[in-house]
Amino acid sequence: MFRNIEITPEEEEELIRKVAMIIHKNGLEAAAILMIETVKPLSYIGGQMGRLFISPFLPAFGDKIEIGGEKLITVFEKRENVEKLLSMIEEMAKEDNAKKVNPSESKTKQKNFWRRLIPF
């Protein structure tokens, strides 16, 4: 039920990068930074609460999800990993802002989007 999973630093880095990519892909950088900064001091307590309340239900979803959930809990219990996640999210947001196109091109893209949805 409660597994003691050993995670290598490379696996930690990969999990943090995956979480940051999901947040960036969905455009939730600002909301995620605000929420993570708010709960960062309680990261260890949150990990222990996750083990207590979430871990018993993970085996119902299969071994892969159970192990993945345990890895996520283990990784984000450490405050330095939470800091890494925040810095990755901020870097991705800065890169995205630097690559933004000018407003006239974005309007053209919006028009093309609606044309795909509405057949004429």
N, C-alpha and C positions, 0 to 999 in steps of 0.2 A: 504494500500500500504506500508506504513512505520510502521511496528509494533514495539511496545515497548515490547520486550520479556525479561522476567526475567529468569536468568539462575542461578542455584544453583552452589556452588563451586564443587560439585560432578560431575555435568554435564560438567562444564568447564574442569575438569581434564580428564573426559572420552573423550571429543572432542579432546583435545590436544594429548591424548594417541593414538586415532584413526589416527590422521594426522601423528604422528610420526611413527606409524606402517606401514602406506601406503608408506611413504618415505623410511623406512628401507626395506620393502618387495621388493621394486623396485630397491634397491641398489643406491639410489640417495642421500646418506648422505652428501658427500662432496659438491655436487652442491647445495643442499638445505641449508647447513650451510653457504656457501658463499653468496647465494642470500638473505637469511634471515638476516644475519649480515649486508648486504649492505642496506636493506630497513627498518631495525629495527627503526631508528630514525623517520621514517615517518609512523609508524604503525597507529597512530590515524588519520592522514590525509588520509591514504589509506583506512581505514574503512569508513570514511565519503564519500570518492569518490566511494567506493563500494556501499554504500547506494544510492548515487545519480545516478550512471550509471548502476549498476547491478540489484538492488532491483526491479525496475519497470518491468524487464523481468522475474523474478522468478515465479510470479503467473501463467505464461503460462505453466510451467512445473509441476504444481500441488501444493497442499497445503503442502505436506510433504517436497518437495524440497525448497519451499519458506521459511518455518519455519527453516529448516536446514541451509539454506544460511544466514538467518538473525542471527542465533545463531553463525555461524562461524565468521561473520563480527563482532558481538558483542564481542566474545571471543578474537579475535586477534587484536582488537583495543587497548587492554591493553598491555603495554610494558612488564609487569611482566609475562603475558601468553606467549608472544613471547620468553622470556628468558626460561620459563619452557619447551617450545617446543625444543629450541636449546639444553638444557641440556639433555632432553630425547633422542634426536637423537644421541648426543655424547655418552651417556651411552649405547645405543643399538649398536652403531658401535664398542665400546670398547668390549662389551660382544661377539659380532660376531668375532672380531679379536682374542679374547682369545680362542674361540672354533674352530678356523680354523684347518683343518686336514693337515697332511703333504703332500707334493706334489705328492708322488707316489699314494696315495689313490685318490687324485683329478683326476689324469690321468685315473685311472680305472673307475671312475664315468663318465668321459667324453666319454670313449669308450662305456660304457653301454648306454649312452644317444643316441649316433649315431646309435647303433644297434637297438634301439627301433624305430627309424625313418626310417631306411632302412631295409625292409624285405628281408631275404635271403631264 
